């Protein structure tokens, strides 16, 4: 057993990480391919749809960045989801001077529904365009953003286009937790296979930018079909894939940015809400995935430390160094491509420990029915073994 953990397992981890690097490099090519299409001479109208609840610190900057788009025909609709802060007042003040902005006042949330999904469903009912862009109130968009993503959607012949925005990170909780979801998608979702195979589990989306063709959105039932889901963005991507429609991903770090959470506590609570849900509440698969991540990125460091104190005599330093070097590349390449501060890749062991804590907190809160978000208690989520 000692020989396996200090020698045999390391070989397996090296092979696994080489495969990850192949996936990462392949994904980098696919993510940037969507930028290479010829600019369109005629651009269709687009409806920009923004759900907002208690976003007084973000909403004005978000809306102004959308109003400043270098795009010929668009409307902006913001749904104020019964905010208890100044969000609605800020929106109404902007709307008085900007006829392109329409503000919707939210109604009480129906029982069993999740706020964001329900808000997006109400927004879609009011949209007039053939293209629907769902984005979050904590995003900022460069003036050329609409031109680029619409060109990519049409060039890729996609029914849903989504992408990785640049994440703004200020507290250490944000630095250690927020990049994880983008990193995990980058590493473990081989786009070359995902685009070709009709396997819903291989599809994913990021709610900070989801551009739909209206016809495709209606065909999958829109947000109304997933309004009871904590991870409505992932569920919509899976419905697109299961229906046989075309889904594409791109790197949008140069045109869209977001500060998803403000501070350590928000990041901690936000990921506690989402991590188990991202596995559709499959208990065994979730536990295996996070235990395997811990093995992959922490076990070689543990063995190397033991070896330094003479406690792992069978360990080979060259194999451990190779494994740890590969781990660093697996974190560093996606971080560089996604404009995440590169030095954070060197802290991947701390990152991994933080994620493990939040992952099992997410499991605990879900199983005990204690999930909540933005002053709302979320309904208890059914889970399954497989």
Secondary structure, DSSP 4 states (H G I P E B T S, - for coil): -HHIIIIIHHHHHHHHHHHHHHHHHHHHHHHHHGGGSPPPSS---EEEEEEESS-TTTHHHHHHHHHT---SSEEEEEEE-S-SSSHHHHHHHHHTT-TTEEEEE--PPPTT--HHHHHHHHHHHH--SSEEEEEETTEEE-TTHHHHHHHHHHHTT-SEEEEEPEEP--SHHHHHHHHHHHHHHHHH--HHHHTTS--GGG----TT-EEEEHHHHHHTTGGGGGTT-TTHHHHHHHHHHHTT--EEEEE-TTTEEE---SSHHHHHHHHHHHTTGGGTTBHHHHHHHHHHHHHHHHHHHHHHHHHHTTS-TT--HHHHHHHHHHHHHHHHHHHHHTT--GGGGGGHHHHHHHHHHHHHHHHHHHHHT--EETTEEPPPPP-B--
